[in-house]
Amino acid sequence: MSVKELISGMLREEGGFQKVLRKVISEDLDMTVNEFCLATGISQSTMYKILEEKREPNLRTIRAIIKAVRYLSAKPEERFIAIIASDQVLQTISESVKMGNRDITLREYPVATMEDAIISAVMAERDGALAVVCIPIIASTIERILTIPVSQVIPSASIFAAIDRIRNDI
């Protein structure tokens, strides 16, 4: 997998990230550096400085590169967003969502505890998720662990529905 190669190249040796990135762009993705930059929004100037080892990539750039490689190397049917929630919430979720002109699959990761949510988030990233959607109480922890985007569910509608259900009991 290209992302694992990038990370191990970064840790293995000085300039390893750049060496592996060149290989990933040209061989794995079958793209030129310019095509990669156009597809990802990373500036050509930044990319060439990184590839020529004139600049060390910062964490934000590394994350953008890893996100782009993960997305570009995934087959369309493998692209998915992980939904981490309880079984009750997952029963109300559809199987895919339209994003622009493409359908993105929603893959469910049922959890019962916060520990389950952290483990599921790591599993989702390993499975190739493009992003994770979860409840706010765990989102900040998951964001520190993962290299993919994390979005929080803001359950205002469900809170008001729950209040309506108990209105007569109080």
C-alpha positions as CSV (number, residue, x, y, z in Angstrom):
1,M,0.0,0.0,0.0
2,S,1.4,3.4,-1.0
3,V,0.6,5.2,2.3
4,K,2.4,2.6,4.4
5,E,5.4,2.9,2.0
6,L,5.4,6.7,2.5
7,I,5.3,6.5,6.2
8,S,8.0,3.8,6.5
9,G,10.2,5.8,4.0
10,M,9.9,8.8,6.2
11,L,11.0,6.9,9.2
12,R,13.6,4.7,7.6
13,E,16.1,7.2,6.3
14,E,16.8,10.9,5.6
15,G,15.2,11.7,2.2
16,G,13.2,8.4,2.3
17,F,9.9,10.2,2.2
18,Q,10.9,12.0,-1.0
19,K,12.3,8.9,-2.6
20,V,9.1,6.9,-1.9
21,L,6.9,9.8,-2.9
22,R,8.5,10.0,-6.4
23,K,7.9,6.3,-6.8
24,V,4.3,6.5,-5.6
25,I,3.5,9.3,-7.9
26,S,5.1,7.9,-11.0
27,E,4.6,4.2,-10.6
28,D,1.7,3.5,-8.3
29,L,-0.5,6.4,-9.4
30,D,1.0,6.6,-12.9
31,M,1.0,10.4,-12.8
32,T,3.4,13.3,-13.4
33,V,4.2,15.6,-10.5
34,N,2.1,18.3,-12.2
35,E,-0.9,16.0,-12.5
36,F,-0.5,15.0,-8.9
37,C,-0.5,18.7,-7.9
38,L,-3.5,19.5,-10.0
39,A,-5.4,16.5,-8.5
40,T,-4.5,17.3,-4.9
41,G,-4.3,21.1,-4.8
42,I,-0.8,21.0,-3.4
43,S,1.3,23.7,-5.1
44,Q,3.8,22.7,-7.7
45,S,6.4,24.9,-6.0
46,T,6.0,23.1,-2.7
47,M,6.0,19.7,-4.2
48,Y,9.2,20.3,-6.3
49,K,11.0,21.7,-3.2
50,I,10.1,18.6,-1.3
51,L,11.0,16.2,-4.0
52,E,14.4,18.0,-4.6
53,E,15.0,17.9,-0.8
54,K,15.3,21.6,-0.7
55,R,12.6,21.7,1.9
56,E,11.4,19.3,4.6
57,P,7.6,18.8,4.4
58,N,5.7,20.1,7.4
59,L,3.1,18.0,9.2
60,R,0.2,19.7,7.4
61,T,1.8,19.0,3.9
62,I,2.5,15.4,4.9
63,R,-1.1,14.9,5.9
64,A,-2.3,16.5,2.6
65,I,0.0,14.2,0.6
66,I,-1.1,11.1,2.5
67,K,-4.7,12.0,2.1
68,A,-4.3,12.6,-1.6
69,V,-2.4,9.3,-2.1
70,R,-5.0,7.4,-0.2
71,Y,-7.8,8.9,-2.2
72,L,-6.0,8.6,-5.6
73,S,-4.9,5.0,-5.1
74,A,-8.3,3.8,-3.9
75,K,-10.5,2.2,-6.5
76,P,-13.9,4.0,-6.7
77,E,-15.7,1.1,-5.1
78,E,-13.2,1.2,-2.2
79,R,-13.7,4.8,-1.3
80,F,-15.8,5.2,1.8
81,I,-16.5,7.3,4.8
82,A,-16.6,5.5,8.2
83,I,-19.5,6.2,10.4
84,I,-18.7,5.4,14.1
85,A,-21.9,5.3,16.2
86,S,-24.2,3.2,18.2
87,D,-26.4,0.5,16.5
88,Q,-29.4,2.7,17.1
89,V,-27.9,5.6,15.1
90,L,-26.6,3.4,12.4
91,Q,-30.0,2.0,11.6
92,T,-31.0,5.4,10.3
93,I,-28.0,5.8,7.9
94,S,-28.2,5.1,4.2
95,E,-25.5,3.1,2.4
96,S,-24.0,5.9,0.3
97,V,-24.0,9.6,-0.2
98,K,-23.6,11.8,-3.3
99,M,-20.5,14.0,-3.2
100,G,-20.3,16.1,-6.3
101,N,-20.6,13.7,-9.2
102,R,-19.7,10.6,-7.4
103,D,-21.2,8.2,-4.8
104,I,-19.3,7.6,-1.7
105,T,-20.1,4.5,0.4
106,L,-20.8,4.9,4.1
107,R,-19.3,2.0,6.1
108,E,-20.7,1.4,9.6
109,Y,-18.6,0.8,12.6
110,P,-21.0,0.1,15.5
111,V,-19.6,0.9,19.0
112,A,-20.9,0.8,22.5
113,T,-18.1,2.6,24.4
114,M,-15.6,5.4,23.9
115,E,-12.8,2.8,23.8
116,D,-14.7,1.0,21.0
117,A,-14.9,4.2,19.1
118,I,-11.1,4.8,19.3
119,I,-10.4,1.3,18.1
120,S,-13.0,1.5,15.3
121,A,-11.5,4.8,14.1
122,V,-8.0,3.2,13.9
123,M,-9.5,0.2,12.1
124,A,-11.4,2.4,9.7
125,E,-8.2,4.3,8.7
126,R,-6.4,1.0,8.2
127,D,-9.4,-0.3,6.1
128,G,-8.8,2.8,3.8
129,A,-11.5,5.2,5.0
130,L,-11.3,8.6,3.4
131,A,-12.8,10.2,6.5
132,V,-14.5,9.4,9.8
133,V,-17.8,10.8,11.2
134,C,-18.3,10.4,15.0
135,I,-19.8,12.0,18.0
136,P,-18.2,15.2,19.4
137,I,-17.1,13.7,22.7
138,I,-14.6,11.4,21.0
139,A,-13.8,13.4,17.9
140,S,-10.9,15.4,19.4
141,T,-9.1,12.3,20.6
142,I,-9.6,10.6,17.2
143,E,-8.3,13.6,15.3
144,R,-5.0,13.3,17.2
145,I,-4.6,9.7,16.2
146,L,-5.7,9.6,12.6
147,T,-4.3,11.2,9.4
148,I,-7.7,11.4,7.7
149,P,-10.3,14.0,8.3
150,V,-12.7,13.6,11.3
151,S,-16.1,15.2,11.3
152,Q,-18.4,15.5,14.3
153,V,-22.1,14.7,14.4
154,I,-24.1,17.5,15.9
155,P,-27.2,15.8,17.1
156,S,-29.5,18.8,17.8
157,A,-32.6,17.3,16.0
158,S,-32.3,14.0,18.0
159,I,-31.8,15.9,21.3
160,F,-35.1,17.8,20.7
161,A,-36.8,14.6,19.7
162,A,-35.7,13.0,23.0
163,I,-36.9,16.0,25.0
164,D,-40.3,15.7,23.2
165,R,-40.5,12.0,24.2
166,I,-40.0,12.7,27.9
167,R,-42.0,16.0,28.0
168,N,-45.1,14.3,29.4
169,D,-43.1,12.3,32.0
170,I,-41.8,15.4,33.8
